[in-house]
Amino acid sequence: MAHYRVHKVNLKKKIEPDELEIYLNGLEGKIISIVPNITPRMHPMGATARYDYLLIVVELP
């Protein structure tokens, strides 16, 4: 029976690839999924989206 752990990584203004790579390589187990939480933002000139955090699902050994 597999056991899983979910990690939440808070993001600032953007995803920093180098920092994310270091974090992911430091996790124990097999990464199953990375799920971004995307929040829409409305502005007078249109809409944008922002990443608030990532959920990382890891299968433990």
C-alpha positions as CSV (number, residue, x, y, z in Angstrom):
1,M,0.0,0.0,0.0
2,A,1.5,3.3,-1.1
3,H,1.8,6.3,1.2
4,Y,1.7,9.9,0.0
5,R,2.7,13.2,1.3
6,V,1.5,16.6,0.0
7,H,3.9,19.6,0.2
8,K,2.7,23.2,-0.2
9,V,5.2,25.6,-1.7
10,N,4.2,29.3,-1.4
11,L,5.2,31.5,-4.4
12,K,6.1,35.1,-4.4
13,K,5.6,37.0,-7.7
14,K,6.8,34.3,-10.0
15,I,8.2,30.7,-10.1
16,E,12.0,30.7,-9.7
17,P,13.1,27.6,-11.6
18,D,16.5,27.2,-9.8
19,E,14.8,27.4,-6.4
20,L,12.1,25.0,-7.4
21,E,14.7,22.5,-8.8
22,I,16.7,22.6,-5.5
23,Y,13.5,22.0,-3.5
24,L,12.3,19.1,-5.7
25,N,15.6,17.4,-5.7
26,G,15.6,17.6,-1.9
27,L,12.3,15.7,-1.5
28,E,12.3,12.1,-0.4
29,G,10.3,9.7,-2.6
30,K,8.8,9.9,-6.1
31,I,7.1,13.0,-7.3
32,I,3.6,12.1,-8.6
33,S,2.1,15.4,-9.4
34,I,2.6,19.2,-9.2
35,V,-0.6,21.2,-9.0
36,P,-0.5,25.0,-9.3
37,N,-3.2,27.1,-7.6
38,I,-3.9,29.8,-10.1
39,T,-6.0,32.9,-9.0
40,P,-7.5,35.2,-11.6
41,R,-6.9,38.9,-11.2
42,M,-9.1,41.6,-12.8
43,H,-7.6,44.9,-13.9
44,P,-9.2,47.9,-15.7
45,M,-7.4,46.9,-19.0
46,G,-8.2,43.2,-18.8
47,A,-7.5,40.0,-16.7
48,T,-4.4,38.2,-15.7
49,A,-3.7,35.2,-13.5
50,R,-1.3,34.6,-10.7
51,Y,0.2,31.5,-9.1
52,D,-0.3,31.6,-5.3
53,Y,1.2,28.2,-4.4
54,L,2.1,24.8,-5.7
55,L,0.9,21.5,-4.2
56,I,3.5,18.7,-4.7
57,V,2.3,15.1,-4.2
58,V,5.1,12.7,-3.4
59,E,4.9,8.9,-3.1
60,L,6.9,7.8,-0.1
61,P,9.2,4.8,-0.3
